[in-house]
Each structure stands twice: as C-alpha cells, then as structure tokens.
Amino acid sequence: MTAILGISAFYHDSAAALVIDGEIVAAAQEERFTRKKHDDGFPENVVNYCLASAGISAEDLDYVGFYDKPLRKFERLLETYLSYAPAGYRSFRKAMPLWLKQKLHTPRELRAGLHGKYQGRFVFTEHHESHAASAFYPSPFEEAAIVTLDGVGEWSTTTMGVGKGNRIELTHEVRFPHSLGLLYSAFTYYTGFKVNSGEYKLMGLAPYGVPRYRDLIVNHLLDLKDDGSFRMDMSYFNYCQGLTMTSAKLHSLFGSPPRQPESEITQREMDIAASIQVVTEEIMLKMAQHAHQQTGLENLVLAGGVALNCVGNGRILRDGPFENIWIQPASGDAGGALGTALFIWHQLLEKPRKPVAPDSQKGSFLGPSFTDEEIAESLKSRDAAYTTATSDDELCRDVAKLIADEKVIGWFQGRMEFGPRALGGRSILGDARSEKMQSLMNLKIKFRESFRPFAPIVLKEEVQNYFQMNAGTDSPYMLLVAPVHERLRKASVSSDNDEATGIEKLKLCRSEIPAVTHVDYSARVQTIDEVRNPLAHKLLTHFQQMTGCPVMINTSFNVRSEPIVCTPEDAYRCFMMTDMDVLVLGRHILLKADQPNQLSETERQLYLNQFDLD
C-alpha cells in the first residue's frame, strides 16, 4: 500500500487530499471544519479526517506533497517588487513578515502540522502541474488536451499541454503579471466585490448588463492574440506594487473610482460585469481552439480558478472544437492538494493509470459523512423534534411532496462535497417552478444579493428536454451553463417587457422553471445520475412523478460568507437561524414549526454577525 497526502495551504482555501494506490480516498477544505471562510492555515483538521477515513496515521504516509514551489513564488515576489521599487514598498512591507515567518519555511510548517510524525521528504510540484494533474488524472479520458487558468502560481498564470496515459506535459504558458484570473479579479474589485470570493457575484451580475465596455477593455487593457495569449497594459493595474487591484489610470478610463462595497449596484456596474465576462469568454474560447489546433485531440480537461467560470466553460462546450470536456470540480487552489497527490503517484512514481467512466472523482463526495445513529444522538442532545423515514423511498417521497408544496429544504446526505459547489450532499433544495423562490431563498435564507441566480439540478436523462444541451450531456459538477429550452420560455415576456433594465429584469417570469432561469435565459446545470448520486436521483424521480417536472433548485447549505456546513450540528444551527422550512439529516426529517426553543431575532443576528457578510 502506498499512501500519498497532498496539501495546499498558506495562501487561499487550504485543503488536503489522500490517495492510496492511485485511488482518491478523501479530500476536503479546512474552512468546513474551522468555519472560517477561505481558511489559509495548515489544514490540520482535514489531514486528521483524511488519515482517519483510511484508518492510518501520519507515520504510515509514504509521501507528502505540496501544491506549489514556495521558493520560486518568493523569487517572483522579489523580482516584482524590485522592478516596481520604490512604488511597491507598502505592499512589500506588508507581505514580508508572513513570508519570513512562515511561507519560506514550508517544510518546517508541514512537519509541525503533522506533529513530527511524518519523517519522509516533502515533494513540491509546480502550481500549474498540480492543477493539470487534478484535471487530467481523475478524468475519464485516456488522452486529452489540458488547459489551466488561474490568478498566478509561481510564474505561470495559464498553461496548456497534453495528458496521455499516466503522464502530463505542459508545453505553453502565459506568465505573470499577465493573467486572465487577475484581470477578472481586478474588475471584481472595481465593481465593489471582494477579490477571491466575489468573482461569482460578478459572473452572476453580468447578464443584467450590456457589454458596452468590451472594446474599451480589449483596445486599452489588452493585447490579445488569436491563440488566446495576451499581454496586459500594467499601467491600468496596481496589483504588482500596491494594495489594490486597479490604478487611477483605469478609474479615469472608466470614468469613476471603484464602487464602494455594499453601496448601490447601478446599471454601470452591470454593464462592466457584462463586458469583462464577454472578454473572458472570448479568451477562454481562443485558448481552447488553440489547444485543439496544437493537439488534435477530441477531449479537453480544465482546472484553475478561472475554470470555475461556468459561463465560459459552457461557451467552450457549445462553440469550441472539442467533443468532450471534463472540469475538475475543485478547480481552485484546494484542488491542487488532490493534483499533487495524483502527480506523485502517476508521474513521479510512474504508476499506470486506467481511466474509468464516468470519472474517478467519485462525484466529488470525498468529505466526512455521518450515520443516522450519529445524527440522532446530535438531535437528541438539542431536544430537536424529528421523524425518521423507514426507507429511502419513503424519505424521498415525503421530501418531494414538501418541495412541491414550496417548502425550502436543507438536505444533508452522505459525504460532504470537495470543491466550492454543493452537489447534493450539503444542499438547500427548492421548487424550480416557483416564481417567488429565487428572491425568497436569496434574501431570507442565504442573506445575499437578490440578483444572484440559483442552479438547477435535473435528471441526466431529461437534460435535453429542459436545457439546450445534447441528450446524455454529463454536467455532474455544476460547471456548465446552458440556455433554458426555448419551448419552456414564457411567451408573456414580450419585447416590451424585455426592455426592462437592471434588477427590474428579476420581476419577469421567464420560463416554466423561473427560479433557475437567469435573466438571459441561462442556467448553471447540474445533471443527476444514479451512479454518482443515487439518493438525489431517487428524490428527483419522485418529484417528477408528482409534478411532471424533473428539475429542482440546488444551492449550497450555508448563509452568505459562511462555509458550507460540514456536520449535523452546523446544519441544525444554520436551519434554525434562517427561514428554512425543513431540515433533512440522513433519514431524519425536522419541521421548523415543530422545533422547541425557537430563536429570537437578537439571537439570530448574533449568529449572522460572526460572518463577514460582504
């Protein structure tokens, strides 16, 4: 038995993953355990979970890998500061203490995090090697083109290459400071959202706008080539030398300083969001086309933070040259932990790889699970009121009826998902047919901006009937956006009504599944199949039998700026602090109205105040 632990830490979204003899055993993000959003410390809780899930200890590990090369990253940092000196002194002064205390001593920090129990050497892979490995090795393909896109690793910000058999080779790169991820983050900052967490908001805001600034971005900020490579005019940006993302020159070009966080979102911000989204899609599509020209392969795999831009992914699938696409569900830095473990096994140890269908990611259900007995003990300790279904069929039938009655359901089942998306393990579910559900769930349950869309889950065998996707299209990880089928769109949304602008667009009922139809008729689709998620498949099947509709809302089980829930205790607390109607923990069903010790508004606010509701 060869046990390999991969770790990502000290920068953003720390995580760990355990691979034994090439099989993915466990993986999770540290934030889920500490309840600290994007926790960047050593992932001690995840390491303990991974080891316990395999019944081993740190002494049993054969290899421990880290997802990038800190010394090369430090080299890039120093070269950047020196090239901008003295302008970057404030940023340099802020960064150096952490580097000198911790990041330059990563082997020491890793050994301390493992409590000195691991005595072997540490393997440091390159950042984009980790991304590429996380994309290719779990995929179902024997060979595939590889594209990785993120903010920055050591020097690379984008790479392209090929995976064949058990080996990957990266052949092309875009280097810092030119970065599609940092370009998108710069506009995230400029429109008033938080970098490294607000990019989803920018993508969700884009359909409300018109891309009137597209040419301004392409003509002034970028030198974009046909192959998707580009150079940025760095005089418009400040992230190399300053503490902000954009410079006064960009503010002058766009006519105002950045929007203040939490201030009113205007049509201008919506148009800027639409513009940078269009540019991002154009670059992603050009890169994919170039990868196809260079490799001649029919399969493409993607990873890196930009690969979470599901609108761009959908554009590649729809308009690009590849027959098949597979995207790592934990595409950001967390996925690097998994990638480095797989890279060590296949590339460095030269172990064979046999692709499996549908993939070897196991639905990304790689986190902790809890038995019905463990859940019952937790509920009894809180004097919670609940009933227990006697079978999965009974459970799914009862819950499907509650959803059809427009109840909002907290759904806690099986292993927790690895990656930023709730995929049916730690989800909030609702009726996609309801006209009020989108606003209700945003404002009263998620406590987030009303404009943000919700994703549909749909039976895989029905996807072509509800969305403009081919029959059998596999989108299990909620990473592809597709238009809602034209036959489902409401004829009452006339051209006169479509002249509505901004948030007013929310008031229009656009389809027969309005709660998951965005204002541009798009939807971030998750397909549900019996292999990866049999219980959710059973639930959707019962719902379809009752209503004729095989589509539900699926959103993550958390409130704004809180990590997705991990334990039954997390789930119960979130349930009680929101306007959720029903909580389903395993086979146990809890109705809000039946719960003792209903919390006061003051108690609820104390709970919510612990999160940075930015």
C-alpha positions as CSV (number, residue, x, y, z in Angstrom):
1,M,0.0,0.0,0.0
2,T,1.3,3.4,-1.0
3,A,-0.4,6.3,0.8
4,I,0.1,9.9,-0.5
5,L,-1.1,13.0,1.2
6,G,-1.5,16.2,-0.9
7,I,-1.7,19.6,0.8
8,S,-2.5,23.1,-0.3
9,A,-2.0,25.8,2.4
10,F,-0.8,29.3,3.4
11,Y,-2.3,31.2,0.5
12,H,-6.0,30.7,0.0
13,D,-8.5,27.9,0.7
14,S,-6.3,25.3,2.4
15,A,-7.1,21.7,1.7
16,A,-5.7,18.1,1.9
17,A,-6.4,15.0,-0.1
18,L,-5.4,11.4,0.4
19,V,-4.6,9.0,-2.4
20,I,-3.9,5.3,-1.7
21,D,-2.5,3.2,-4.5
22,G,-3.9,5.7,-7.0
23,E,-7.4,5.8,-5.6
24,I,-8.9,9.0,-4.3
25,V,-9.8,8.2,-0.7
26,A,-10.7,11.6,0.9
27,A,-10.4,15.3,0.3
28,A,-11.8,18.4,1.9
29,Q,-11.2,22.1,2.6
30,E,-10.1,23.3,6.1
31,E,-12.8,26.0,6.1
32,R,-15.5,23.4,6.5
33,F,-14.0,22.3,9.9
34,T,-12.9,25.6,11.3
35,R,-16.0,27.6,10.0
36,K,-13.5,30.3,8.8
37,K,-14.2,31.2,5.2
38,H,-11.2,30.5,2.9
39,D,-9.1,29.4,5.9
40,D,-5.5,29.5,4.7
41,G,-3.8,27.9,7.7
42,F,-2.3,24.4,7.8
43,P,-5.3,22.1,7.1
44,E,-4.8,20.1,10.3
45,N,-8.5,19.1,10.7
46,V,-8.6,17.9,7.1
47,V,-5.4,15.9,7.5
48,N,-6.8,14.2,10.6
49,Y,-10.0,13.4,8.7
50,C,-8.2,12.0,5.7
51,L,-6.0,9.8,7.8
52,A,-8.9,8.6,10.0
53,S,-11.0,7.8,6.9
54,A,-8.3,5.3,5.8
55,G,-7.5,4.1,9.3
56,I,-3.9,5.2,9.1
57,S,-1.7,7.7,10.9
58,A,0.9,10.2,9.6
59,E,3.7,7.6,10.3
60,D,2.0,5.4,7.6
61,L,2.3,8.0,4.9
62,D,4.8,7.2,2.1
63,Y,4.8,10.7,0.5
64,V,3.5,14.1,1.4
65,G,3.2,16.6,-1.5
66,F,2.7,20.4,-1.6
67,Y,0.9,22.0,-4.4
68,D,3.5,24.6,-5.4
69,K,7.1,25.7,-5.0
70,P,7.3,28.4,-2.4
71,L,10.9,29.4,-3.2
72,R,10.0,30.1,-6.8
73,K,6.9,32.0,-5.8
74,F,9.1,34.1,-3.4
75,E,11.5,34.7,-6.3
76,R,8.7,36.1,-8.4
77,L,7.5,38.3,-5.5
78,L,11.0,39.8,-5.0
79,E,11.6,40.4,-8.7
80,T,8.2,42.1,-9.0
81,Y,8.8,44.4,-6.0
82,L,12.3,45.3,-7.3
83,S,11.0,46.1,-10.8
84,Y,8.4,48.5,-9.3
85,A,10.6,49.9,-6.5
86,P,10.1,52.2,-4.7
87,A,6.3,52.2,-5.6
88,G,5.7,48.8,-4.1
89,Y,7.3,49.4,-0.7
90,R,4.0,49.4,1.3
91,S,2.9,46.1,-0.3
92,F,6.4,44.7,0.2
93,R,6.4,45.7,3.9
94,K,3.0,44.1,4.4
95,A,3.9,40.8,2.7
96,M,7.4,40.2,4.1
97,P,6.7,39.3,7.7
98,L,4.5,36.4,6.7
99,W,6.9,35.1,4.2
100,L,9.9,35.4,6.5
101,K,8.0,33.8,9.4
102,Q,6.1,31.0,7.6
103,K,6.0,30.7,3.8
104,L,9.7,30.5,3.3
105,H,9.8,27.7,5.8
106,T,7.1,25.5,4.3
107,P,8.8,22.1,5.0
108,R,9.1,23.1,8.7
109,E,5.5,24.2,8.8
110,L,4.3,21.0,7.2
111,R,6.3,18.9,9.6
112,A,5.0,20.8,12.5
113,G,1.4,20.5,11.2
114,L,1.9,16.7,11.0
115,H,3.3,16.9,14.6
116,G,6.6,15.4,13.6
117,K,5.1,12.0,12.9
118,Y,5.9,12.0,9.2
119,Q,9.7,11.6,8.8
120,G,9.8,11.4,5.0
121,R,10.7,14.0,2.4
122,F,8.2,16.5,1.1
123,V,7.6,16.7,-2.7
124,F,6.9,20.2,-4.1
125,T,5.1,20.2,-7.5
126,E,4.7,23.3,-9.6
127,H,1.4,25.1,-9.1
128,H,0.1,24.5,-12.6
129,E,1.3,20.9,-12.6
130,S,-0.9,20.4,-9.6
131,H,-3.9,22.0,-11.5
132,A,-3.2,19.9,-14.6
133,A,-2.9,16.7,-12.7
134,S,-6.2,17.4,-10.8
135,A,-7.8,17.9,-14.2
136,F,-6.4,15.0,-16.2
137,Y,-5.9,12.1,-13.9
138,P,-9.5,11.8,-12.5
139,S,-11.0,12.4,-15.9
140,P,-12.4,9.5,-18.0
141,F,-10.1,10.2,-20.9
142,E,-7.1,8.1,-22.0
143,E,-5.7,11.3,-23.6
144,A,-6.8,14.9,-23.5
145,A,-5.7,18.5,-24.1
146,I,-5.1,20.3,-20.8
147,V,-5.7,24.0,-20.1
148,T,-5.2,25.5,-16.7
149,L,-6.1,29.1,-15.9
150,D,-5.9,31.0,-12.6
151,G,-4.5,34.1,-11.0
152,V,-0.9,33.1,-10.6
153,G,1.2,30.2,-9.4
154,E,4.9,30.6,-9.3
155,W,5.2,32.5,-12.6
156,S,2.7,30.8,-14.8
157,T,-0.9,32.1,-14.9
158,T,-2.1,29.9,-17.7
159,T,-0.7,26.7,-19.1
160,M,-1.6,24.4,-22.0
161,G,-0.4,20.8,-22.6
162,V,-1.4,17.2,-23.1
163,G,-2.2,14.3,-20.9
164,K,-1.7,10.7,-22.2
165,G,-1.9,7.6,-20.2
166,N,-0.2,8.3,-16.9
167,R,1.8,11.4,-17.9
168,I,1.1,15.0,-18.4
169,E,3.3,17.5,-20.3
170,L,2.7,21.3,-20.2
171,T,4.0,23.0,-23.3
172,H,2.8,26.5,-23.4
173,E,2.3,29.2,-20.7
174,V,1.2,32.8,-20.0
175,R,3.4,34.4,-17.3
176,F,2.8,36.8,-14.5
177,P,1.8,39.7,-14.4
178,H,-0.4,38.9,-17.4
179,S,-3.2,36.8,-16.0
180,L,-6.8,36.2,-17.0
181,G,-7.7,35.3,-13.4
182,L,-6.2,38.6,-12.1
183,L,-7.8,40.6,-14.9
184,Y,-11.2,39.2,-13.8
185,S,-10.4,39.8,-10.1
186,A,-9.4,43.4,-11.0
187,F,-12.9,44.0,-12.3
188,T,-14.3,42.1,-9.3
189,Y,-12.6,44.7,-7.1
190,Y,-13.5,47.6,-9.4
191,T,-17.2,46.8,-9.2
192,G,-17.1,46.7,-5.4
193,F,-16.9,42.9,-4.6
194,K,-14.2,41.1,-2.6
195,V,-11.3,39.6,-4.6
196,N,-11.1,35.8,-4.3
197,S,-14.7,35.4,-3.3
198,G,-16.7,37.9,-5.2
199,E,-15.9,36.6,-8.7
200,Y,-19.1,34.5,-8.6
201,K,-21.1,37.7,-7.9
202,L,-19.5,39.4,-10.9
203,M,-20.4,36.5,-13.2
204,G,-24.0,36.4,-11.8
205,L,-24.3,40.2,-12.3
206,A,-23.2,40.1,-16.0
207,P,-26.5,39.0,-17.6
208,Y,-28.2,42.2,-16.2
209,G,-25.8,44.4,-18.2
210,V,-24.9,45.2,-21.8
211,P,-21.2,44.6,-22.8
212,R,-20.8,48.3,-23.8
213,Y,-17.2,48.4,-22.4
214,R,-15.9,45.3,-24.2
215,D,-14.0,47.3,-26.9
216,L,-12.6,49.6,-24.2
217,I,-11.1,46.6,-22.4
218,V,-9.8,44.9,-25.5
219,N,-8.4,48.1,-27.1
220,H,-6.8,49.7,-24.0
221,L,-6.1,47.0,-21.4
222,L,-5.1,44.0,-23.5
223,D,-3.0,42.9,-26.5
224,L,-4.9,39.8,-27.4
225,K,-3.7,37.3,-29.9
226,D,-5.6,34.8,-32.0
227,D,-4.2,31.9,-29.9
228,G,-5.7,33.4,-26.7
229,S,-2.3,34.6,-25.4
230,F,-2.3,38.2,-24.3
231,R,-0.4,40.9,-22.6
232,M,-1.9,43.5,-20.2
233,D,-1.1,47.1,-20.1
234,M,0.0,47.1,-16.4
235,S,-0.3,50.9,-16.1
236,Y,-4.0,50.3,-15.6
237,F,-3.5,47.9,-12.7
238,N,-2.0,48.1,-9.3
239,Y,-1.7,44.5,-8.0
240,C,2.1,44.2,-8.7
241,Q,3.1,47.1,-6.5
242,G,0.1,48.2,-4.5
243,L,-2.6,47.1,-2.1
244,T,-5.4,47.5,-4.6
245,M,-6.1,45.8,-7.9
246,T,-6.7,48.7,-10.2
247,S,-4.9,52.1,-10.8
248,A,-6.0,55.7,-11.1
249,K,-5.5,55.3,-14.9
250,L,-8.2,52.6,-15.1
251,H,-10.5,54.7,-13.0
252,S,-10.0,57.6,-15.3
253,L,-10.6,55.4,-18.4
254,F,-13.9,54.1,-17.0
255,G,-14.9,57.5,-15.5
256,S,-15.0,56.9,-11.8
257,P,-13.3,55.3,-8.8
258,P,-14.2,51.7,-7.8
259,R,-17.7,51.2,-6.4
260,Q,-17.8,51.1,-2.6
261,P,-18.7,47.7,-1.2
262,E,-22.3,47.4,-0.1
263,S,-23.3,50.6,-2.0
264,E,-26.0,50.5,-4.6
265,I,-25.2,48.5,-7.7
266,T,-26.0,50.6,-10.7
267,Q,-26.5,49.8,-14.4
268,R,-22.9,50.8,-14.9
269,E,-21.6,48.0,-12.8
270,M,-23.9,45.6,-14.6
271,D,-22.5,46.7,-17.9
272,I,-18.9,46.5,-16.7
273,A,-19.6,42.9,-15.4
274,A,-21.1,42.0,-18.8
275,S,-18.2,43.4,-20.6
276,I,-15.4,41.6,-18.7
277,Q,-17.4,38.4,-18.8
278,V,-17.6,38.6,-22.6
279,V,-13.9,39.3,-22.9
280,T,-13.1,36.4,-20.5
281,E,-15.3,34.0,-22.6
282,E,-13.5,35.2,-25.8
283,I,-10.1,34.5,-24.3
284,M,-11.1,31.1,-22.9
285,L,-12.6,30.1,-26.3
286,K,-9.5,31.2,-28.2
287,M,-7.3,29.3,-25.8
288,A,-9.4,26.1,-26.2
289,Q,-9.3,26.5,-30.0
290,H,-5.5,26.8,-29.9
291,A,-5.2,23.8,-27.7
292,H,-7.2,21.8,-30.2
293,Q,-5.1,23.0,-33.1
294,Q,-1.9,22.1,-31.3
295,T,-3.0,18.7,-30.0
296,G,-5.6,17.5,-32.5
297,L,-7.4,15.7,-29.6
298,E,-11.2,15.5,-29.1
299,N,-11.1,15.7,-25.3
300,L,-10.3,18.7,-23.1
301,V,-9.8,19.0,-19.4
302,L,-9.8,22.2,-17.4
303,A,-8.6,23.4,-13.9
304,G,-7.6,26.5,-12.1
305,G,-9.8,29.2,-10.6
306,V,-10.9,30.5,-14.0
307,A,-12.3,27.1,-14.8
308,L,-15.0,27.8,-12.2
309,N,-16.3,30.4,-14.7
310,C,-19.1,28.1,-15.8
311,V,-20.4,30.5,-18.4
312,G,-17.1,30.4,-20.2
313,N,-17.0,26.6,-19.9
314,G,-20.4,26.4,-21.5
315,R,-19.2,28.6,-24.3
316,I,-16.2,26.3,-24.9
317,L,-18.5,23.2,-25.0
318,R,-21.1,25.0,-27.2
319,D,-18.9,26.9,-29.6
320,G,-15.5,25.2,-29.3
321,P,-13.9,22.3,-31.3
322,F,-13.8,19.6,-28.5
323,E,-16.2,16.6,-28.4
324,N,-15.9,16.2,-24.6
325,I,-14.9,18.4,-21.7
326,W,-14.1,17.4,-18.1
327,I,-13.6,20.1,-15.5
328,Q,-12.1,19.5,-12.0
329,P,-14.9,20.3,-9.5
330,A,-12.3,21.7,-7.0
331,S,-10.6,23.8,-9.7
332,G,-9.2,26.4,-7.4
333,D,-6.2,26.1,-5.0
334,A,-8.0,23.4,-2.9
335,G,-7.9,21.1,-5.9
336,G,-4.1,21.5,-6.0
337,A,-3.9,19.2,-3.0
338,L,-5.5,16.4,-4.9
339,G,-3.5,17.2,-8.0
340,T,-0.1,17.0,-6.3
341,A,-1.0,13.6,-4.7
342,L,-2.1,12.2,-8.1
343,F,1.0,13.7,-9.8
344,I,3.3,11.9,-7.4
345,W,1.6,8.6,-7.9
346,H,1.4,8.6,-11.7
347,Q,4.1,11.0,-12.9
348,L,6.9,10.6,-10.4
349,L,6.3,7.0,-9.3
350,E,5.3,6.1,-12.9
351,K,2.3,4.0,-11.8
352,P,-0.1,3.0,-14.5
353,R,-3.4,4.8,-14.9
354,K,-6.7,3.2,-16.1
355,P,-9.4,5.8,-16.9
356,V,-12.8,4.9,-15.6
357,A,-16.3,6.0,-16.5
358,P,-17.9,8.3,-15.6
359,D,-14.7,9.5,-13.8
360,S,-12.6,8.6,-10.7
361,Q,-13.6,11.7,-8.7
362,K,-16.5,9.8,-7.1
363,G,-18.9,12.6,-7.6
364,S,-16.5,14.8,-5.6
365,F,-18.2,13.3,-2.5
366,L,-14.9,13.0,-0.6
367,G,-15.6,14.6,2.7
368,P,-17.0,13.4,6.1
369,S,-20.2,11.5,6.4
370,F,-22.4,10.7,9.5
371,T,-24.6,7.7,10.2
372,D,-28.3,8.0,11.1
373,E,-27.3,6.9,14.6
374,E,-24.7,9.7,15.0
375,I,-27.2,12.2,13.7
376,A,-29.9,11.0,16.1
377,E,-27.6,11.5,19.0
378,S,-26.8,15.0,17.9
379,L,-30.5,15.8,17.6
380,K,-31.4,14.3,21.0
381,S,-28.7,16.5,22.6
382,R,-30.6,19.5,21.3
383,D,-34.1,18.2,22.2
384,A,-34.9,18.6,18.5
385,A,-38.2,17.3,17.2
386,Y,-38.0,14.9,14.2
387,T,-39.5,11.9,12.5
388,T,-37.5,9.2,10.8
389,A,-38.3,7.6,7.4
390,T,-38.1,3.8,7.3
391,S,-36.6,3.7,3.8
392,D,-35.0,5.8,1.1
393,D,-38.2,5.6,-0.9
394,E,-40.3,6.9,1.9
395,L,-37.8,9.6,2.6
396,C,-37.7,10.8,-1.0
397,R,-41.4,10.6,-1.5
398,D,-42.1,12.7,1.7
399,V,-39.4,15.3,0.8
400,A,-40.5,15.6,-2.8
401,K,-44.1,16.4,-1.5
402,L,-42.7,19.1,0.8
403,I,-40.7,20.6,-2.1
404,A,-43.8,20.5,-4.3
405,D,-45.6,22.4,-1.6
406,E,-43.0,25.2,-1.9
407,K,-41.1,24.3,1.2
408,V,-37.4,25.2,1.4
409,I,-35.4,22.1,2.4
410,G,-32.0,21.7,4.0
411,W,-30.6,18.5,2.5
412,F,-27.8,16.8,4.4
413,Q,-26.8,13.4,3.0
414,G,-23.7,11.2,2.8
415,R,-20.2,12.6,2.3
416,M,-19.5,16.3,2.0
417,E,-18.6,17.7,-1.4
418,F,-15.0,18.6,-2.2
419,G,-14.9,22.0,-4.0
420,P,-17.0,25.2,-3.9
421,R,-20.3,23.7,-5.1
422,A,-22.9,21.9,-3.2
423,L,-23.8,18.9,-5.3
424,G,-26.5,17.1,-3.3
425,G,-24.6,16.3,-0.1
426,R,-24.8,19.6,1.7
427,S,-27.6,21.4,-0.3
428,I,-30.6,23.6,0.1
429,L,-33.4,22.5,-2.3
430,G,-36.5,24.2,-3.6
431,D,-39.1,24.0,-6.3
432,A,-37.8,25.4,-9.6
433,R,-41.3,26.1,-10.8
434,S,-42.0,28.7,-8.1
435,E,-41.9,32.3,-9.2
436,K,-41.1,33.6,-5.6
437,M,-38.5,31.0,-4.7
438,Q,-35.4,32.8,-6.2
439,S,-35.9,36.0,-4.2
440,L,-37.1,34.2,-1.1
441,M,-34.0,32.0,-0.9
442,N,-31.6,34.8,-1.6
443,L,-33.0,37.3,0.9
444,K,-34.4,35.2,3.7
445,I,-32.2,32.1,3.7
446,K,-28.9,32.8,2.0
447,F,-28.9,36.5,3.2
448,R,-27.2,37.5,-0.1
449,E,-27.8,39.9,-3.0
450,S,-31.2,39.4,-4.7
451,F,-29.7,39.3,-8.2
452,R,-27.7,36.1,-7.7
453,P,-29.1,33.1,-9.7
454,F,-29.7,29.6,-8.4
455,A,-28.7,26.5,-10.2
456,P,-31.0,23.7,-11.3
457,I,-30.4,20.0,-10.7
458,V,-32.0,17.8,-13.3
459,L,-32.2,14.1,-14.1
460,K,-29.5,13.4,-16.6
461,E,-31.9,11.5,-18.8
462,E,-34.1,14.6,-19.0
463,V,-31.4,17.3,-19.5
464,Q,-32.1,17.8,-23.3
465,N,-35.8,18.4,-22.6
466,Y,-35.2,21.4,-20.3
467,F,-31.9,22.9,-21.5
468,Q,-30.2,23.4,-24.8
469,M,-27.8,20.5,-24.3
470,N,-27.3,17.2,-26.1
471,A,-29.0,14.1,-24.8
472,G,-26.8,12.5,-22.2
473,T,-24.7,15.5,-21.6
474,D,-22.8,15.0,-18.4
475,S,-22.6,18.0,-16.1
476,P,-22.4,16.5,-12.6
477,Y,-20.3,19.3,-11.0
478,M,-22.4,22.3,-11.9
479,L,-19.7,23.8,-14.1
480,L,-21.5,24.3,-17.4
481,V,-24.0,27.0,-18.2
482,A,-26.6,26.3,-20.9
483,P,-29.7,28.1,-22.2
484,V,-33.1,27.0,-20.9
485,H,-35.0,25.2,-23.7
486,E,-37.0,27.6,-25.9
487,R,-40.2,25.6,-25.5
488,L,-40.2,26.4,-21.8
489,R,-39.8,30.1,-22.2
490,K,-42.8,32.3,-21.4
491,A,-44.5,33.9,-24.4
492,S,-45.8,36.6,-22.0
493,V,-42.2,38.0,-21.7
494,S,-42.7,40.3,-24.7
495,S,-40.2,42.5,-26.4
496,D,-41.8,45.4,-24.5
497,N,-41.2,43.7,-21.2
498,D,-37.7,42.7,-22.2
499,E,-36.8,46.4,-22.3
500,A,-36.7,46.2,-18.5
501,T,-33.2,47.1,-17.3
502,G,-31.1,46.1,-14.3
503,I,-32.7,44.5,-11.3
504,E,-36.1,45.2,-12.8
505,K,-35.4,42.1,-15.0
506,L,-35.9,40.0,-12.0
507,K,-39.6,40.8,-11.9
508,L,-40.3,39.0,-15.2
509,C,-41.2,35.3,-15.1
510,R,-39.1,34.0,-18.0
511,S,-39.9,30.3,-18.1
512,E,-41.8,27.4,-16.6
513,I,-38.8,26.9,-14.3
514,P,-38.4,30.6,-13.3
515,A,-36.4,30.0,-10.1
516,V,-33.4,28.7,-12.0
517,T,-33.8,30.7,-15.2
518,H,-31.4,33.7,-15.2
519,V,-32.4,37.0,-16.9
520,D,-30.6,35.9,-20.1
521,Y,-32.4,32.6,-20.1
522,S,-29.3,30.7,-18.9
523,A,-28.9,28.2,-16.2
524,R,-25.9,26.6,-14.4
525,V,-26.8,23.0,-14.9
526,Q,-26.1,20.0,-12.7
527,T,-27.1,16.6,-14.0
528,I,-28.0,13.9,-11.5
529,D,-27.4,10.3,-12.3
530,E,-27.8,7.0,-10.3
531,V,-24.1,6.3,-10.3
532,R,-22.7,9.4,-8.6
533,N,-25.8,10.4,-6.5
534,P,-28.4,7.7,-6.3
535,L,-30.4,9.3,-3.4
536,A,-30.8,12.7,-5.2
537,H,-31.7,10.8,-8.3
538,K,-34.4,9.0,-6.4
539,L,-35.7,12.3,-4.9
540,L,-35.9,13.9,-8.3
541,T,-37.6,10.9,-9.8
542,H,-40.3,11.1,-7.1
543,F,-40.6,14.8,-7.7
544,Q,-41.1,14.2,-11.4
545,Q,-43.7,11.6,-10.8
546,M,-45.7,14.0,-8.6
547,T,-45.3,17.2,-10.6
548,G,-44.2,16.2,-14.1
549,C,-41.0,18.3,-13.6
550,P,-37.6,16.6,-13.1
551,V,-35.9,19.9,-12.1
552,M,-35.2,21.4,-8.7
553,I,-33.2,24.3,-7.2
554,N,-29.9,23.3,-5.7
555,T,-27.8,25.8,-3.7
556,S,-25.2,25.4,-1.1
557,F,-26.2,24.8,2.5
558,N,-24.9,27.9,4.2
559,V,-25.6,31.6,4.6
560,R,-23.6,34.3,2.8
561,S,-19.9,34.3,3.6
562,E,-20.2,31.2,5.8
563,P,-18.5,27.9,4.6
564,I,-20.8,25.1,3.5
565,V,-22.0,23.1,6.5
566,C,-19.9,20.1,7.4
567,T,-21.5,18.4,10.5
568,P,-25.1,17.8,11.6
569,E,-24.5,20.5,14.3
570,D,-23.6,23.0,11.6
571,A,-26.7,22.1,9.6
572,Y,-29.1,22.4,12.5
573,R,-27.7,25.7,13.5
574,C,-28.0,27.1,10.0
575,F,-31.5,25.7,9.8
576,M,-32.6,27.4,13.0
577,M,-31.0,30.7,12.1
578,T,-32.8,31.1,8.7
579,D,-36.2,30.9,7.3
580,M,-35.7,27.3,6.0
581,D,-38.8,25.2,6.4
582,V,-37.5,21.7,6.7
583,L,-34.2,20.0,7.6
584,V,-33.4,16.5,6.3
585,L,-30.4,14.9,8.0
586,G,-30.0,11.4,6.7
587,R,-33.4,9.8,7.1
588,H,-34.4,12.2,9.9
589,I,-36.9,15.0,8.9
590,L,-37.3,18.1,11.0
591,L,-40.0,20.7,10.5
592,K,-39.2,24.2,11.7
593,A,-42.6,24.8,13.2
594,D,-42.1,21.7,15.5
595,Q,-38.8,22.8,16.9
596,P,-38.5,23.8,20.6
597,N,-36.5,26.8,21.7
598,Q,-37.2,29.0,18.7
599,L,-34.5,31.6,18.4
600,S,-35.2,35.3,18.9
601,E,-34.2,37.8,16.2
602,T,-31.4,39.0,18.6
603,E,-30.0,35.5,18.8
604,R,-30.2,35.1,15.1
605,Q,-28.4,38.3,14.5
606,L,-25.6,37.3,16.9
607,Y,-25.1,34.2,14.7
608,L,-25.1,36.1,11.5
609,N,-22.8,38.8,12.8
610,Q,-19.9,36.3,13.1
611,F,-19.7,36.2,9.3
612,D,-18.3,38.8,7.1
613,L,-21.4,39.5,5.1
614,D,-19.6,41.4,2.4
